Amino acid sequence: MKFSLALTGLILAIGLATGWLQRQKTTVLQEQRADLVAEGRSLGISDGSPSAGSPPTRGNWKRTSGRVVTPARISSDAAGSSSPP
């Protein structure tokens, strides 16, 4: 009984320590990112966030009628070329 409680306590302590360390790393990375974004903005580089007027997108991929369409396909469809689906 004492062994199982000790083992449970040890596992809990290891989990708490690991979680705390990961949180510290995440905080440092968030601070570094904020510094880099501020530096980029001062140099005139966009931070990649969508503008207020445009809806969020998922990269250059678009989903239409259940099929995934790549940017090359979009441009070829816009040019009038027809390719098999």
N, CA, C and O of each residue as an XYZ file, in Angstrom:
340
protein
N       0.826     -1.191      0.000
C       0.000      0.000      0.000
C       0.871      1.256      0.000
O       0.622      2.197     -0.754
N       1.903      1.259      0.861
C       2.782      2.425      0.915
C       3.548      2.589     -0.402
O       3.794      3.706     -0.855
N       3.916      1.463     -1.002
C       4.656      1.518     -2.262
C       3.811      2.145     -3.366
O       4.309      2.969     -4.134
N       2.537      1.764     -3.452
C       1.677      2.312     -4.503
C       1.443      3.804     -4.297
O       1.380      4.557     -5.269
N       1.312      4.241     -3.050
C       1.148      5.671     -2.779
C       2.424      6.444     -3.114
O       2.371      7.545     -3.661
N       3.558      5.858     -2.781
C       4.833      6.507     -3.091
C       5.033      6.594     -4.604
O       5.480      7.617     -5.123
N       4.699      5.520     -5.297
C       4.826      5.519     -6.750
C       3.872      6.537     -7.384
O       4.242      7.222     -8.338
N       2.663      6.637     -6.864
C       1.696      7.618     -7.357
C       2.219      9.033     -7.130
O       2.121      9.887     -8.011
N       2.768      9.274     -5.957
C       3.342     10.589     -5.654
C       4.512     10.930     -6.561
O       4.655     12.067     -7.010
N       5.345      9.934     -6.824
C       6.488     10.139     -7.711
C       6.033     10.464     -9.131
O       6.554     11.384     -9.762
N       5.069      9.713     -9.623
C       4.541      9.973    -10.969
C       3.917     11.364    -11.041
O       4.113     12.087    -12.018
N       3.173     11.732    -10.016
C       2.561     13.062     -9.969
C       3.619     14.156     -9.950
O       3.492     15.156    -10.657
N       4.660     13.974     -9.149
C       5.732     14.971     -9.065
C       6.462     15.108    -10.402
O       6.772     16.220    -10.830
N       6.735     13.992    -11.056
C       7.404     14.038    -12.363
C       6.513     14.733    -13.383
O       6.995     15.535    -14.183
N       5.227     14.434    -13.363
C       4.295     15.087    -14.286
C       4.205     16.584    -14.047
O       4.193     17.367    -14.997
N       4.141     16.984    -12.784
C       4.077     18.412    -12.468
C       5.357     19.133    -12.896
O       5.304     20.233    -13.447
N       6.506     18.505    -12.638
C       7.778     19.124    -13.014
C       7.895     19.246    -14.534
O       8.340     20.275    -15.042
N       7.503     18.214    -15.246
C       7.554     18.245    -16.709
C       6.613     19.317    -17.258
O       6.986     20.066    -18.161
N       5.412     19.391    -16.725
C       4.456     20.408    -17.162
C       4.951     21.813    -16.884
O       4.780     22.707    -17.713
N       5.556     22.017    -15.740
C       6.067     23.340    -15.387
C       7.210     23.742    -16.330
O       7.277     24.886    -16.780
N       8.105     22.794    -16.623
C       9.210     23.089    -17.534
C       8.701     23.422    -18.934
O       9.202     24.346    -19.575
N       7.707     22.671    -19.409
C       7.148     22.946    -20.734
C       6.483     24.313    -20.764
O       6.578     25.026    -21.762
N       5.815     24.682    -19.688
C       5.168     25.999    -19.610
C       6.220     27.106    -19.651
O       6.013     28.138    -20.290
N       7.347     26.894    -18.969
C       8.415     27.879    -18.990
C       8.987     28.040    -20.407
O       9.251     29.157    -20.851
N       9.174     26.922    -21.106
C       9.682     26.980    -22.479
C       8.696     27.700    -23.389
O       9.090     28.497    -24.241
N       7.403     27.411    -23.201
C       6.381     28.053    -24.022
C       6.372     29.558    -23.791
O       6.253     30.333    -24.740
N       6.498     29.970    -22.542
C       6.513     31.395    -22.213
C       7.704     32.086    -22.869
O       7.565     33.179    -23.417
N       8.864     31.454    -22.814
C      10.064     32.034    -23.436
C       9.868     32.144    -24.947
O      10.212     33.167    -25.539
N       9.323     31.107    -25.574
C       9.102     31.135    -27.024
C       8.087     32.208    -27.416
O       8.253     32.867    -28.443
N       7.035     32.389    -26.607
C       6.051     33.428    -26.895
C       6.679     34.813    -26.793
O       6.386     35.690    -27.605
N       7.542     35.013    -25.799
C       8.227     36.304    -25.656
C       9.169     36.545    -26.831
O       9.228     37.659    -27.351
N       9.907     35.518    -27.257
C      10.805     35.660    -28.394
C      10.026     35.971    -29.665
O      10.454     36.798    -30.470
N       8.887     35.313    -29.848
C       8.064     35.570    -31.029
C       7.548     37.001    -31.018
O       7.560     37.670    -32.051
N       7.097     37.477    -29.864
C       6.603     38.846    -29.770
C       7.710     39.839    -30.111
O       7.464     40.831    -30.797
N       8.927     39.577    -29.636
C      10.060     40.454    -29.965
C      10.358     40.433    -31.457
O      10.611     41.480    -32.054
N      10.331     39.239    -32.069
C      10.604     39.131    -33.501
C       9.517     39.794    -34.343
O       9.814     40.421    -35.360
N       8.266     39.658    -33.926
C       7.167     40.301    -34.652
C       7.315     41.818    -34.559
O       7.128     42.519    -35.554
N       7.647     42.328    -33.381
C       7.840     43.774    -33.222
C       9.002     44.263    -34.085
O       8.919     45.328    -34.698
N      10.082     43.487    -34.134
C      11.229     43.867    -34.965
C      10.847     43.833    -36.445
O      11.228     44.720    -37.210
N      10.099     42.812    -36.841
C       9.654     42.730    -38.232
C       8.744     43.878    -38.616
O       8.866     44.442    -39.703
N       7.833     44.221    -37.724
C       6.951     45.365    -38.011
C       7.739     46.651    -38.148
O       7.422     47.489    -38.992
N       8.773     46.818    -37.318
C       9.579     48.042    -37.420
C      10.341     48.087    -38.745
O      10.696     49.165    -39.223
N      10.593     46.911    -39.338
C      11.262     46.849    -40.639
C      10.276     46.857    -41.796
O      10.680     46.840    -42.959
N       8.978     46.883    -41.482
C       7.956     46.928    -42.518
C       7.515     45.570    -43.014
O       6.924     45.472    -44.090
N       7.787     44.522    -42.260
C       7.404     43.175    -42.651
C       6.097     42.817    -41.957
O       5.939     43.048    -40.758
N       5.161     42.252    -42.717
C       3.879     41.849    -42.149
C       4.072     40.634    -41.262
O       4.936     39.798    -41.524
N       3.269     40.537    -40.213
C       3.381     39.391    -39.309
C       2.557     38.203    -39.776
O       2.542     37.169    -39.108
N       1.868     38.325    -40.915
C       1.140     37.206    -41.474
C      -0.276     37.059    -40.975
O      -0.984     36.149    -41.407
N      -0.715     37.927    -40.077
C      -2.086     37.818    -39.600
C      -3.019     38.403    -40.660
O      -2.656     39.367    -41.335
N      -4.225     37.827    -40.815
C      -5.139     38.330    -41.839
C      -5.619     39.731    -41.499
O      -5.731     40.095    -40.328
N      -5.901     40.511    -42.530
C      -6.392     41.859    -42.286
C      -7.824     41.792    -41.761
O      -8.488     40.762    -41.877
N      -8.288     42.885    -41.192
C      -9.602     42.894    -40.548
C     -10.729     42.635    -41.541
O     -11.764     42.088    -41.160
N     -10.552     43.013    -42.803
C     -11.623     42.875    -43.771
C     -11.702     41.544    -44.473
O     -12.710     41.255    -45.118
N     -10.670     40.716    -44.370
C     -10.680     39.451    -45.113
C     -10.930     38.279    -44.171
O     -10.481     38.299    -43.025
N     -11.638     37.263    -44.642
C     -11.879     36.096    -43.797
C     -10.611     35.262    -43.667
O      -9.769     35.281    -44.564
N     -10.462     34.541    -42.581
C      -9.263     33.705    -42.428
C      -9.259     32.581    -43.455
O     -10.309     32.033    -43.792
N      -8.077     32.244    -43.947
C      -7.939     31.163    -44.913
C      -6.962     30.140    -44.366
O      -6.253     30.405    -43.396
N      -6.926     28.992    -44.978
C      -5.988     27.948    -44.588
C      -4.934     27.813    -45.676
O      -4.960     26.862    -46.457
N      -4.027     28.743    -45.725
C      -2.972     28.701    -46.723
C      -3.512     29.001    -48.108
O      -4.414     29.824    -48.264
N      -2.970     28.342    -49.100
C      -3.396     28.544    -50.482
C      -4.385     27.490    -50.956
O      -4.743     27.474    -52.134
N      -4.830     26.621    -50.077
C      -5.734     25.544    -50.454
C      -7.171     25.996    -50.282
O      -7.504     26.689    -49.321
N      -8.014     25.604    -51.211
C      -9.430     25.918    -51.119
C     -10.223     24.632    -51.295
O      -9.812     23.740    -52.038
N     -11.339     24.536    -50.624
C     -12.190     23.360    -50.749
C     -13.469     23.805    -51.446
O     -14.175     24.694    -50.969
N     -13.753     23.180    -52.571
C     -14.981     23.481    -53.292
C     -15.712     22.192    -53.577
O     -15.128     21.247    -54.108
N     -16.952     22.144    -53.240
C     -17.843     21.009    -53.479
C     -17.218     19.662    -53.101
O     -17.341     18.681    -53.835
N     -16.551     19.631    -51.954
C     -16.020     18.379    -51.451
C     -14.689     17.956    -52.037
O     -14.186     16.896    -51.666
N     -14.088     18.729    -52.935
C     -12.784     18.359    -53.483
C     -11.779     19.452    -53.164
O     -12.130     20.630    -53.109
N     -10.568     19.072    -52.961
C      -9.513     20.023    -52.649
C      -8.929     20.540    -53.948
O      -8.599     19.761    -54.843
N      -8.802     21.852    -54.051
C      -8.284     22.469    -55.257
C      -6.991     23.192    -54.905
O      -6.964     24.011    -53.986
N      -5.924     22.892    -55.634
C      -4.634     23.517    -55.396
C      -4.566     24.859    -56.106
O      -5.368     25.115    -57.004
N      -3.624     25.726    -55.723
C      -3.494     27.024    -56.408
C      -3.268     26.874    -57.909
O      -3.777     27.687    -58.682
N      -2.512     25.847    -58.349
C      -2.271     25.645    -59.776
C      -3.587     25.332    -60.490
O      -3.829     25.795    -61.605
N      -4.405     24.563    -59.850
C      -5.694     24.199    -60.442
C      -6.600     25.429    -60.534
O      -7.315     25.606    -61.521
N      -6.568     26.266    -59.512
C      -7.387     27.477    -59.511
C      -6.977     28.387    -60.663
O      -7.830     28.911    -61.379
N      -5.663     28.576    -60.841
C      -5.188     29.459    -61.900
C      -5.477     28.866    -63.278
O      -5.791     29.605    -64.211
N      -5.374     27.532    -63.419
C      -5.668     26.941    -64.722
C      -7.169     26.990    -65.002
O      -7.564     27.166    -66.154
N      -8.018     26.837    -63.977
C      -9.458     26.964    -64.175
C      -9.816     28.394    -64.549
O     -10.707     28.620    -65.368
N      -9.125     29.360    -63.950
C      -9.403     30.758    -64.250
C      -8.969     31.116    -65.676
O      -9.559     31.991    -66.312
N      -7.934     30.431    -66.168
C      -7.445     30.706    -67.515
C      -8.313     30.049    -68.586
O      -8.177     30.356    -69.770
N      -9.192     29.158    -68.178
C     -10.099     28.540    -69.123
C      -9.696     27.161    -69.568
O     -10.414     26.539    -70.351
N      -8.583     26.662    -69.103
C      -8.181     25.310    -69.499
C      -8.992     24.315    -68.703
O      -9.308     24.538    -67.534
N      -9.318     23.234    -69.338
C     -10.088     22.219    -68.616
C      -9.227     20.991    -68.455
O      -8.617     20.503    -69.407
N      -9.190     20.505    -67.241
C      -8.459     19.288    -66.958
C      -9.400     18.342    -66.239
O     -10.313     18.798    -65.550
N      -9.208     17.042    -66.377
C     -10.115     16.098    -65.741
C     -10.061     16.223    -64.224
O      -8.999     16.512    -63.672
N     -11.177     16.013    -63.542
C     -11.201     16.146    -62.073
C     -10.419     15.083    -61.369
O     -10.354     15.075    -60.140
